[in-house]
Amino acid sequence: MQYRDAVRLRVQAHMAPPSDFGSADIGVYSPDVRLRVTVPLSERGVLQFTGRGGSSQYTFSGSTDWFGQGPTTSDPVDGLYSVMFALQGAYRLNDGRYLFVEGESWSVLGGAFGRSRWEGSDIADGWTGGGTVGLGYQSRRLRIALGVSVESKLTNSGASVGPVASIRWDPTKRITLRNRGTGGQIEYRLSRPLKLFATGYVTGRRYRLSDRPDVEGAPTLRDRQVLAGVGFEWRPARRFVLNLEGGVVASHEIKVRSDGVTLSSTTADPSGYLAIRIAVRP
């Protein structure tokens, strides 16, 4: 692996215009930047560092009552931000031997991460940390990684445990099927530099909000969206990729909670969205 192939920078933006949440029209703009550096340690081992930062900026028109203090026409939250740092590693277990097909690879995977998701300038309030462990399999047409993730909770004590999975299957040279978080994506390679895709998936982000007067405990906001879209990926040069995606936000829910109590839960009518991503390898 050459040094230039080991470094990858990706910039993206997700835009959803104002949609009807009942008493208010709410739109969201979410820019994001990610840096990934991969370092081979040996013929069998590899280490990867990932740094990511982003924000969710909401626009409001109308009145909201997210904290049970009566309707207000002012913005209920300031800007929401997130940062994440992760260190992951993989070690190939087999050396020339195989169970199913010749050339397959089995690996043990593991990593640790820390991230903060917060409102305004209160970055210290939103820190959580955790780790992952799993098993990976790769053949000429199939890649699978299955494991478990443990992360400290955003508020209160304790930890949350959940599965992690990454699946990619290439049934033909032109068609690729892969999971996309909680969802899936089908891709068709139209030509060497151009790929078309259709996708459906669920996104969810949870932020630690600043303390509010007359609100007990530590308030949090969860933004959950169910999206279905189509798009294309264009690779005009080896080190540059442009990805454009658009579609429908079939369900959009914003929920505010504090000390296990739901203060407000609002759902929007279906609306559109647009996402653009640019990846470069310096």
Stockholm file with secondary structure:
# STOCKHOLM 1.0

chainA/1-282         MQYRDAVRLRVQAHMAPPSDFGSADIGVYSPDVRLRVTVPLSERGVLQFTGRGGSSQYTFSGSTDWFGQGPTTSDPVDGLYSVMFALQGAYRLNDGRYLFVEGESWSVLGGAFGRSRWEGSDIADGWTGGGTVGLGYQSRRLRIALGVSVESKLTNSGASVGPVASIRWDPTKRITLRNRGTGGQIEYRLSRPLKLFATGYVTGRRYRLSDRPDVEGAPTLRDRQVLAGVGFEWRPARRFVLNLEGGVVASHEIKVRSDGVTLSSTTADPSGYLAIRIAVRP
#=GR chainA/1-282 SS CCHHHHEEEEEEEEEEEEEECSSEEEEEEEEEEEEEEEEECSSSEEEEEEEEEEEEEEEEEECBCSSSSCCBSSCSSCCEEEEEEEEEEEEECCSSCCSSSTTCEEEEEEEEEEEEEEETTCGGGGEEEEEEEEEEEECSSEEEEEEEEEEECSSSSCEEEEEEEEEEECSSSSEEEEECSEEEEEEEECSSSEEEEEEEEEEEEEEECCCCTTCCSCEEEEEEEEEEEEEEEEEEETTEEEEEEEEEEEEEEEEEEETTEEEEEEEECCEEEEEEEEEECC
#=GC SS_cons         CCHHHHEEEEEEEEEEEEEECSSEEEEEEEEEEEEEEEEECSSSEEEEEEEEEEEEEEEEEECBCSSSSCCBSSCSSCCEEEEEEEEEEEEECCSSCCSSSTTCEEEEEEEEEEEEEEETTCGGGGEEEEEEEEEEEECSSEEEEEEEEEEECSSSSCEEEEEEEEEEECSSSSEEEEECSEEEEEEEECSSSEEEEEEEEEEEEEEECCCCTTCCSCEEEEEEEEEEEEEEEEEEETTEEEEEEEEEEEEEEEEEEETTEEEEEEEECCEEEEEEEEEECC
//
